[in-house]
Amino acid sequence: MPDETTLTDAENQDGNAPDASAGGEKQTPRVKTYTQDEVNRFVADRLQRDRVSSEKKLEQAREDAVSTWREQNGLTDDILQKLEGEDKTHADLKKIAREKSELEKAHESLKSKFDLAHGKLVDSLTRSAVLSKAAELSVDPESVYLHIRGRLKTEDDYTVTVLGDDGSPAHGSEIGDLITELLERKPFLKKATGDEGGGARPNGTGGRRQTGPDLGTREGRNAALKAVEW
C-alpha cells in the first residue's frame, strides 16, 4: 500500500527462536507495517521533544549570561531594586511635570479669555455710567465719555470711582461733577436749555447765523473737538 511503511520490528523478534546455524529452521524476522500517519506522528513527537529541550537549554543559557553580567557589574538584587525605584520616581516626576505644563497652558488660556471678557465688562459699565448722565446734559454723550474715561476707575466690585488729577480717588466727586466740569470747558458739547434766550432756535443756533461747525451733526461736533484743546 502506498501509505504504509514497512519496518523491521527487532524488538518483537522471539529470542528463543532456534538458530539456523544450530540445525534449526531459519527464522524469518517478523516485520511490522506502519502507516504514513503513524510515521508522521513519530517524527512530530520527536521534533517536539527536541524543540522543548532546545528552548530549555536556550533559556538556561540566557539566565546564565544575565547572572554572569550582573556579577561582573556588581548588580546585586538590592541595587537593582533601588535602580528600579529610582526609574519609577523619575517616570512619576516626568508625568507630574507634563501634567503641570498642561494645566499651566489651560490656565493661561482661561486667563486670556477672562481678561478679554473683564475688559469688555469694565468698559461697558464705565460707558453706561457716563452715558446715562451725559445724555441729560450734552448733545454728544459719546464724546463726553471719551474725554472723561481716563478719570474713571472700575473697582473689583465693579463700582465706578472718580479719580483726581493725580490719579488717586477723588472722594466726594461724582461722574456728574466731571461732566459739568467738561461742559464748562467745552460749551459746544453742552445741550441747550429752554431759558437761554427766547423764541425758536433752528438747529440750536437761536436764529443766529452759524459761523462754526454745525454742532447738530456728529461730523460738526468731531471737527469742533479737534479745534478745541482739553
C-alpha distance (Angstrom), angle and dihedral (degrees) to the residues before:
residue distance angle dihedral
M1 . . .
P2 3.81 . .
D3 3.83 94.7 .
E4 3.80 95.6 50.5
T5 3.79 128.7 86.9
T6 3.78 121.6 -155.4
L7 3.81 114.7 -141.1
T8 3.78 129.5 175.6
D9 3.77 108.7 -115.0
A10 3.77 99.5 -149.8
E11 3.79 90.9 169.8
N12 3.81 90.7 61.6
Q13 3.75 94.3 53.3
D14 3.78 114.7 117.6
G15 3.76 107.9 -112.8
N16 3.80 92.0 -159.2
A17 3.79 94.5 56.1
P18 3.85 111.3 126.1
D19 3.79 115.2 -102.3
A20 3.77 116.4 -121.4
S21 3.80 89.1 -135.2
A22 3.77 89.5 60.2
G23 3.76 91.2 59.9
G24 3.73 95.1 -95.7
E25 3.72 126.6 122.4
K26 3.78 116.8 -76.6
Q27 3.79 108.7 -102.1
T28 3.77 118.2 -140.5
P29 3.84 112.1 -141.9
R30 3.72 112.3 -112.0
V31 3.78 112.7 -114.6
K32 3.83 125.5 -150.4
T33 3.76 120.1 -155.0
Y34 3.87 120.4 -141.6
T35 3.73 125.0 -162.2
Q36 3.81 120.9 -126.3
D37 3.83 90.5 -110.3
E38 3.80 90.2 55.8
V39 3.79 91.4 49.2
N40 3.82 90.4 48.9
R41 3.79 89.7 50.4
F42 3.81 91.9 50.6
V43 3.80 90.8 50.6
A44 3.81 93.2 45.9
D45 3.80 92.0 50.0
R46 3.79 90.8 50.4
L47 3.80 92.6 48.5
Q48 3.81 90.2 48.8
R49 3.81 91.8 51.9
D50 3.80 90.5 48.3
R51 3.82 91.9 48.0
V52 3.82 93.3 50.5
S53 3.77 90.3 47.6
S54 3.80 92.0 49.5
E55 3.83 92.1 49.1
K56 3.78 91.5 51.2
K57 3.78 90.9 50.0
L58 3.82 91.2 47.8
E59 3.82 92.7 48.9
Q60 3.80 90.5 48.8
A61 3.81 89.7 49.7
R62 3.83 90.1 52.5
E63 3.80 92.0 49.7
D64 3.81 91.1 48.4
A65 3.82 91.1 49.4
V66 3.81 92.8 49.5
S67 3.78 91.6 46.7
T68 3.80 91.1 50.2
W69 3.82 91.7 48.2
R70 3.80 91.9 49.8
E71 3.80 91.5 49.9
Q72 3.80 91.8 49.1
N73 3.82 91.7 51.4
G74 3.79 97.0 39.8
L75 3.82 93.2 -118.3
T76 3.76 104.3 158.4
D77 3.80 123.5 -179.4
D78 3.82 90.2 -100.8
I79 3.79 92.6 53.2
L80 3.79 92.8 46.7
Q81 3.80 90.6 49.5
K82 3.80 90.0 50.5
L83 3.81 91.8 48.9
E84 3.79 90.4 48.7
G85 3.81 89.7 52.4
E86 3.81 91.0 49.7
D87 3.80 91.1 49.8
K88 3.79 90.1 51.8
T89 3.81 90.6 48.7
H90 3.79 91.2 50.8
A91 3.79 90.8 48.7
D92 3.81 90.6 49.9
L93 3.82 91.2 49.3
K94 3.79 91.4 50.2
K95 3.79 90.3 49.9
I96 3.82 91.6 49.3
A97 3.82 91.2 47.9
R98 3.80 90.8 50.1
E99 3.81 92.5 49.0
K100 3.83 90.2 46.4
S101 3.81 90.7 52.8
E102 3.81 91.3 50.0
L103 3.82 91.2 49.3
E104 3.80 91.4 49.4
K105 3.80 90.9 51.7
A106 3.81 90.8 49.3
H107 3.82 90.0 47.6
E108 3.82 92.2 51.0
S109 3.79 90.5 49.4
L110 3.81 92.2 50.4
K111 3.82 91.2 44.9
S112 3.80 91.3 53.0
K113 3.79 90.8 50.7
F114 3.81 91.2 46.6
D115 3.80 93.2 48.7
L116 3.79 90.5 50.6
A117 3.80 93.0 48.3
H118 3.81 91.6 42.9
G119 3.81 92.1 52.1
K120 3.78 91.7 50.6
L121 3.79 91.5 47.7
V122 3.81 93.1 49.1
D123 3.80 91.9 48.8
S124 3.79 91.2 47.0
L125 3.81 93.2 50.0
T126 3.81 93.5 46.2
R127 3.80 92.8 45.8
S128 3.80 91.7 48.3
A129 3.81 92.1 50.0
V130 3.81 91.9 51.7
L131 3.80 99.6 40.1
S132 3.79 94.0 50.4
K133 3.82 89.6 58.7
A134 3.81 98.9 33.3
A135 3.80 91.7 54.0
E136 3.81 88.0 68.0
L137 3.80 95.3 51.4
S138 3.80 110.1 24.8
V139 3.79 138.2 59.7
D140 3.82 89.0 -143.8
P141 3.83 111.8 36.6
E142 3.80 91.9 173.0
S143 3.80 92.0 59.3
V144 3.80 89.1 48.7
Y145 3.79 89.6 54.1
L146 3.80 92.8 49.6
H147 3.82 90.2 51.8
I148 3.79 99.2 49.0
R149 3.81 104.3 30.6
G150 3.80 90.2 94.6
R151 3.80 88.1 63.0
L152 3.81 93.0 55.2
K153 3.79 130.4 82.0
T154 3.80 128.1 -170.8
E155 3.79 111.3 -142.2
D156 3.80 127.4 -144.6
D157 3.81 89.5 -93.9
Y158 3.83 87.7 52.1
T159 3.79 94.7 -111.8
V160 3.83 114.8 140.9
T161 3.81 117.3 -121.5
V162 3.81 125.2 -164.2
L163 3.80 113.9 -130.4
G164 3.78 127.7 -149.5
D165 3.80 125.7 -128.7
D166 3.82 89.0 -87.5
G167 3.81 92.5 55.0
S168 3.81 95.6 -109.2
P169 3.81 122.1 119.9
A170 3.82 111.6 -79.0
H171 3.78 98.7 -141.2
G172 3.78 113.3 -147.5
S173 3.80 93.5 20.1
E174 3.78 120.6 118.8
I175 3.78 134.0 -162.3
G176 3.79 88.1 -107.2
D177 3.82 89.5 59.7
L178 3.79 90.9 55.5
I179 3.79 91.6 48.6
T180 3.82 92.2 49.0
E181 3.81 90.7 49.2
L182 3.81 90.8 49.8
L183 3.81 93.3 49.1
E184 3.79 91.0 51.2
R185 3.80 88.8 56.1
K186 3.79 94.1 40.7
P187 3.81 106.6 32.6
F188 3.81 91.7 170.3
L189 3.80 86.8 73.8
K190 3.77 92.3 53.6
K191 3.77 118.8 105.1
A192 3.84 113.2 -120.0
T193 3.82 116.1 -114.2
G194 3.79 127.5 -145.1
D195 3.83 96.0 -113.1
E196 3.82 96.4 57.9
G197 3.82 99.1 103.1
G198 3.79 127.2 -38.9
G199 3.75 137.1 -80.5
A200 3.73 131.1 28.0
R201 3.80 118.9 -38.4
P202 3.79 111.4 -150.4
N203 3.78 110.3 -149.6
G204 3.82 89.7 -4.4
T205 3.85 92.5 -70.8
G206 3.81 98.4 110.9
G207 3.79 90.7 -126.7
R208 3.82 92.0 -60.1
R209 3.75 120.3 129.3
Q210 3.75 109.2 -97.7
T211 3.80 112.1 -125.7
G212 3.84 100.4 172.1
P213 3.80 134.9 49.3
D214 3.76 116.6 -43.3
L215 3.79 102.4 -103.3
G216 3.78 89.4 -166.9
T217 3.79 89.4 76.7
R218 3.78 129.3 59.6
E219 3.81 91.1 -127.5
G220 3.78 90.3 55.3
R221 3.78 92.7 49.2
N222 3.81 91.1 49.2
A223 3.79 90.2 51.4
A224 3.81 90.1 49.9
L225 3.80 90.5 50.2
K226 3.80 91.2 53.8
A227 3.78 91.6 50.1
V228 3.80 95.8 51.7
E229 3.81 125.0 67.5
W230 3.84 119.0 -134.5
